[in-house]
Every structure is written in structure tokens, then in C-alpha cells.
């Protein structure tokens, strides 16, 4: 593979920045752009050692830096790697990267270093995917789940199931080659017992998937309501900044404004929507249509009502639209008194919160309601589970084949048909761990990584 380089620290000013170079020519490239003050050559540095010196482009000194050398296979990527730590200015960092590119390295695509770690056997595919979960973790629970995955817990469990399936395939192959032999491992009772046990193990890998998904990705949520009930004020209150325009003019919000908001241990991917009402304004009407569409697509609806006013016809229509959805009714403007018909709301919505978005009073009650609806089991945080849709789809597909194979045996089907189902189940697990996966899947996995990782 070619030698690649990228900035591995955020694209922002900071105390230090790191330029990572990896590949067969990594040390040669580093030697061309870095000179230790000790006078020792970079090519003479053993692995896991550092040197202080100057990064330069020919005779022009760029910055004084620290160079760290890692020798294959004992590096993150499994290749020779050099990392230059310099002052964290944007210009100086990019200038050192340009020097590395000038003297033989190529720009590293997104996720290239972790992809090489996977291709060189340093990580399995599930561990590689966990790297980005660690980077994007926004709380203790997300980090705990990501570390659990990076330790290889999901891989080990899938590998164990895969080995058991391989044994069954071996026994069935022996039975096919030597049908006159009495092979107890292919007796239907034994096969059914093994398949049911493997199925239970696979089912446990996706049992807590939704819990993990909520922690990692957040909950798609929409703030809805008729105009002037305080939706945008609530959105700004939760966001901690003035993201939405707030006026007394009905129909001010016409487009969707989005923000990720942290409530306790849960992240809401929050959308502020146009006020839902009948309107002849074409542009506002488009906004209303988008709001109604989001009601159908969102996992959580935060329906806002003006507690100081009786329910209107638009409020009543909204209650019908959000029926059977996970929903929290926010009775806003609690500081102005209550004149709303709360009984009608209670008939449609279980969780009701009273607050004043303008005064930032009562948000803790909203947080408690969200946590009540999407409760996070501490045991689920520690459980081994699929990390993303790709992994879940592989496990679900393998599980279906295993269950179908067991059902076929119970229905007296031929062992040849059962063998095909077990083989398919095994293929899905090999795809899960990355032992047998297409280049397109691998490229898709690492395309979601940041540059420099």
C-alpha cells in the first residue's frame, strides 16, 4: 500500500497538532522533513522512540517539533508510522502536511489509518467500527459501550457462534461423504439443540440494540404545535442559544431548524417546526407540510400547548395527528396561569409537563419525562450488543437462517436443506466480523470515519 499522511487532530487552533504518516516509506518521508537536534538520523531511530528537532521543507524551518516513530508491525496501522507533534496553529500544521506530501506521501482518505489497521489484522471490523463510537461518545454510558465493543466483546461472541456453526457444517460434510457411518452429531435432536442454543446467543447480541442506538445516535425528535405556543422559545431554551427566530407574529418559523440537545444521559436530535395550522400562504404551507411529515418520521414528539389559552381547533387537530406516537405534551407559559382544558390532552397523551420556556423553568421535568419514555437499563449499557445497522443486519440475517434450520429439522426436512441454511448463517457472521466481506462494504464502513483516524 502507498504511504499516506493526514492531520490527526481537529481542524482548529490548539496547543499541539499531530501529523500522522503511515506506510512503507513513512520513515523515509519523515527523514526528509524532520531533523533531530541530536544529529541522529530518523532512519536510525528504533520503534517507540521520540526525538526533538525541526520540521522543514528543504532549508526552510517550519517549526520545532517532536517526532515519534513506530515500526511495523507494532503500530496502530501495523505499518511503519511516524507522527510529528507540532504547535497547533492551522497554518503551521498544514504546511508540515504539505511538506510530507511533497516528499512522497499521499493524502489519506477518511478512515484510512483505521482501515489499514483492519486490513493488517490489528483490529477486526467490529473493533474498527467501535473506534468512531469512542471518538463521538458524548457521555460516560456511550464511552462504556464503545470501549466494550473495541475490546472485541461482540467479535468474540460472534466468533464463538461461528465456530459452533462451522463444527456443524463439518459434521454434516462428514455425514455426506460417509453416509454409512453412524455420526451422532448429525442426529436431529442434537442439531436442533445446538441450533437453538446458537440462536439464543445471536438473539442476545441484538437484544439491547435499541438502547445502544439511543445512546450513540440520539432520538429523532420534533417540537410541534400551532403558531405562537412557544415552540421556538422552547427550542432555544433547550439548545442554550438563539437558534430559532422568536416573534409574536404567527407563522414566523417556516423552515425546519435542527440541533442536537443533551437531556441527562439522552441526546435529542431536535427539530423546530412551523406552526401547524390552515394557511393560504404558500411558503408557510410548505413548512406546515414538512412539520406534518416529521410527525410521522420522528421517534419522539414534543407537542407544545399554550397553557394560558383554551384549546383551539388547531390544537384538537394536532392531538389527532400525534395519536399512537411516543409523545410528551408540554404545557407552556406556566408563569402566566392555566386556562387550558387539560383533560382533553390527558385523553391523548400520557406524559404531560408544565413549564415556562421563556423563563427556562421546568426543563428538568421534561428531561425526567424523556428518560421515563426511553429508560436506559444499566445492564444494557454493559451488555455485548451490535453497534450499528450493518452489524445488526448481519446478526438478524444469521439468526433467521439458524431459526429456519432448526424449524426445518423439526418438520423433518432433509439434512441437505438444513446444511444450506447453516452455511448461509455462517456467511453472515463472517461478514459481521470482516473475515469475508466485500470491498464495497469495507469502503462504506470507513467512509464514515474522520480524516486522520
Beta strands, then each sheet from edge to edge (+ up, - down):
strand 1: 4-7
strand 2: 14-22
strand 3: 34-36
strand 4: 49-57
strand 5: 60-70
strand 6: 81-88
strand 7: 106-107
strand 8: 219-224
strand 9: 257-263
strand 10: 266-272
strand 11: 300-306
strand 12: 327-332
strand 13: 351-354
sheet 1: 3+ 4- 5+ 6- 2+ 1- 7-
sheet 2: 9+ 10- 8- 11- 12- 13-
end
